[in-house]
């Protein structure tokens, strides 16, 4: 799993980055996305950050990218609605 958290002082830039990430994963918090652990997707995200966003950063802007291995993913504690995220649901 890849977790991308971000904050931009510019609403326009924040919305653009959010729209970009939504192509590859799902929003789990307002400025946090969960993305399938894939080297190809990670490379796409890093390339986009390097080419499109890095040079435009203000002092308060930031992007954090966490790559979580499957072994570590099992140690994530989930509460509230997050506790149901990865459970299979069967409807009859």
Secondary structure, 3 states (H helix, E strand, C coil): CEEEEEECCCHHHHHHHHHHHHCCEEEEECCEEEECCCHHHHHHHHHHHHHHHHHHCCCCCEEEEEECCHHHHCCCCCCHHHHHCCCCCCCC
